[in-house]
Amino acid sequence: MAIRDNRLLRAKQQAQAKRKYTGGDTPPTPDEQLTRLEEDIRRLRIEFDIFFNGAAKRPPYDTKGRVETLIKRLGDDRTLTYAQRFRYNSLNARYNAFRDLWRRIMKGREEGRDSLSAARASAKLETPPVPQTSSFVCADPHKDVETVKDLYASLIEAKRQCGEPTEDLSFPRFHSLIATKADGLKERLGCEKVKFSVSVENGHVSFKAKAD
């Protein structure tokens, strides 16, 4: 009976620890954490604008700390898929751009420069046009379905971030296009593998294929 009681106690303690960490019954998924990070960055930007306009007495360091903790946690998560990592890198780049601007504004305040105009610049700042690239090497797209799935997920995520339509690009159609493209390149260039890349350049998705 004692062994059973100990097992029940351990199970109860594990469940309590899980609820304490998440505030719910199950741990948040990477996608849920990324959505939370995006919302927290947006909230932090608003709170900094409020502070710079004189409506708050102190900078929102608590919110800033939560954002940076979540960024570090996701950055250390090796289970992220290519699409999730692509989204994480985009959010991290956005936060770094905001953080650099806030640092300049804070320095300007200390030196007596106009902080209101800087705050207005912060309000207009959007996602920085930082080039991001995900690359995938494939020898035979007909058989290497998992690699094609990762490539597809990265392309869809990039299009979603850029506001480009994805409804007409189903995976079966994409798989067929990739296989045909790879066959053509291998035959024309005499290569054994093809390197596909997905990147965001100037706010638009760029998809390329070349011999590897």
Steps between C-alpha positions, in 0.01 A plus 500: 500500500786736582651458151166579340459807722845623399417459133176689542683775687764532226231513232317770693820704546584473129151616404528795741840596360363487146205723590731741681719530191223545248203632692297217346474128469750442218830663399474760223599383155779679310239665276312626807824635647584674172154658491545613860842645412351694209225640725748589776727685255198697376398578859855602593516738205177668614622525860827661392310751285283586801810550713677717241189718470510567875192299599700246706759568769737213428595291197320165461796293615278221636343440160840531336636234734217261413561548129873435531440191716263358241740583217779313679276203577389466138851559372621203706215275385648246259160350423389797288415415141651697210181706473494572873869592497436732204219670694716522812785665308257754355360589844848516650613735223195720560569516873869582446404788271258638762754451778769692310257785434390514864863509611564799271189675631601442861846638426341802332286566806807490722676745270199731486397431139139488381358162604149562363614499140692180568189347654304585187769325298454197723128500434566487126765231518392174344668164458859571390588384149763256624585237235418153629578180319412135556685249280424136425711255300317213334631214287164355401184701581289208381619292798625757752152614598601624848748750356238623254254538789750715692560709188125539450446602864772766476354639178148516643623669818700756300198577281279534806739750658513703180123492452524302177224252405552130568155354430588374152825332606407157635775260605428242223527772237814642661658155523435441131649839406812440710555152357464628143735793568761273657482249214549780248800651680670163551459410136611839368793559737604142570480545877394241755336731751296821486506778756173682560484824699221714643579858594330832571644790306353851515178365646445236231560126493775371273515131410806368316647169384857430389745213462674394818 
